């Protein structure tokens, strides 16, 4: 299995989600993080926001145990 980030970048929203792929098929797809593209100057800035959100969410799960 391989972990990837799936992305759908459109004119209104950018959506990012973590996914697992095996044998060329998506075997798991996490919840999408949806960002309004107007709020970000470029893809790199939106990507950074997604990464911060994912890390914060993971950290929250770890520290709530």
C-alpha positions in Angstrom: 0.0 0.0 0.0 1.0 3.5 -0.7 -0.2 6.7 0.9 -0.9 9.7 -1.3 -2.6 13.1 -1.2 -5.6 13.3 -3.6 -6.3 16.9 -4.8 -9.1 18.6 -6.7 -8.1 22.1 -7.5 -10.9 24.2 -9.1 -11.7 27.8 -9.6 -13.8 28.1 -6.4 -12.3 25.5 -4.1 -9.3 23.4 -3.6 -9.9 20.0 -1.9 -7.2 17.8 -0.4 -7.5 14.3 1.2 -5.2 11.5 2.3 -5.7 8.3 0.4 -4.3 4.8 0.4 -3.6 3.0 -2.9 -3.0 -0.7 -3.5 -2.9 -2.6 -6.8 -3.7 0.7 -8.6 -6.9 1.2 -6.7 -7.9 3.6 -3.9 -8.4 1.4 -0.8 -9.1 4.2 1.7 -10.0 7.9 1.3 -9.9 10.2 4.3 -12.1 13.3 4.8 -11.5 16.1 2.4 -10.2 19.5 3.5 -11.9 22.1 1.4 -10.4 25.5 1.0 -11.7 28.5 -0.9 -9.2 29.3 -3.6 -9.9 33.0 -3.3 -8.3 32.9 0.1 -4.9 31.8 -1.2 -2.5 33.5 -3.5 -1.2 30.2 -5.0 -1.2 26.4 -4.8 1.8 26.3 -2.4 -0.1 28.5 0.2 -3.2 26.3 0.0 -1.0 23.1 0.2 0.7 24.5 3.3 -2.7 25.2 4.9 -3.8 21.6 4.2 -0.5 20.2 5.7 -0.9 22.3 8.8 -4.5 21.1 9.2 -3.5 17.5 8.8 -0.6 17.8 11.3 -2.8 19.6 13.8 -5.5 17.0 13.5 -3.0 14.1 14.0 -1.4 15.9 16.9 -4.9 16.4 18.5 -5.6 12.6 18.2 -2.2 11.7 19.8 -2.5 14.1 22.7 -6.2 13.3 23.5 -5.3 9.7 24.4 
